[in-house]
Amino acid sequence: MFHLGRVGDIPGGMTQVMNGYLAWPFPRVDVAVLTSRGDPHDLRATLVKGAGALARVLRLPRRSSVVVAHMSERGSFVREGALMRVAHARGIATVAHLHGSSFAAFAAAHPRLTGWALRGADRVISLSAESSEVAARFVPAERVVLIPNAIPSSAPAAKEDLVVFGGVVSHRKGIDVLQEAWSRIDAPGWELVVAGPVQDAALVRPDVPGLTMAGSLAHEELMALLDRSRIAVLPSRDEAMPMFILEAMARANCVISTDVGGIAAVLGDEHGIVVPPADVEAFHAALQLVLSDPERRSRLAGSALQAFEERYSADAVFPRVEDLWLAALADRRRPARRASTKD
């Protein structure tokens, strides 16, 4: 299985998904990454990486390869989409793995590009019902499968009175909502740590008591924070299915987030608290509730951990992903077998 994208200690859920694939011992396939892009701000590096990935795609064996294009919006549909189309034209099995918070809006704004890329996929993996519905406008619905992101299970450490936000500090992630809600919280001794690169510096409020801006952290450092924290928060205005939610559930956090993307489908009413996006009052009320009610907080955290292990852990999800990869490969092999029989 050859994945198009990049790996390493790089912020972003898409990269963490591929890191997880590389680390997992899939029993029936070998996983490799064709690095198809560099730093998004370095055009030269992106062009060099893309050319290198194209050269590799042109040399892949047709009968035994599957190319998986990880795409969110904008440039990835051009870059990884083009590479997937080349592989598809060569007769190689292809899978489009959709990420990103704005896929539906991107597809509505750029239907030709979206359709052009997705028609080069034998299978499409989506992360939410909305993404599945949108993808099915461009390819047959039976090719589209909703499979949530997954990460390895964790062994949580001793918990502290700590609330953690992990992600880009931005308007989209609701940092303004979080800061305002936290400024109204009555919970002596609790600390809120915001971990992530600052995108919208004008929104940052340095005067909010009990709030620490930790800046960008290595992924292992963020996971260590979640190991220690009791509550994880993500007041986003727009998401697909953020890895941070699953990582928090895996570490027995009580999760508070918003009804965007696939978050409500994952948390439901039993595994966390979901409120409307951009609603300071609702977010404040939810946060104050779990801060003040340790029994409810513990119950939600335990339910989240159980749901993660049963539905969203690597043990539960990766076999489904492997089955889909192999199904795409089997489909591409069938015409060749029929042709050889006639010969």
Secondary structure, DSSP 4 states (H G I P E B T S, - for coil): -EEEE--SS-SSHHHHHHHHHHHS--SS---EEEE----TT-HHHHHHHHHHHHHHHHHS-TTT-EEEEEE-STHHHHHHHHHHHHHHHTT-EEEEEE--TTHHHHHHH-HHHHHHHHTT-SEEEESSHHHHHHHTTTS-GGGEEE----B---------SEEEEES-BSTTTTHHHHHHHHHT---TT-EEEEES-BS-GGG--TT-TTEEEEES--HHHHHHHHHH-SEEEE--SS-S--HHHHHHHHTT-EEEEESSTTHHHHHTTTSSEEE-TT-HHHHHHHHHHHHH-HHHHHHHHHHHHHHIIIIIBHHHHHHHHHHHHHHHHHHHHHHHHHHHHH-
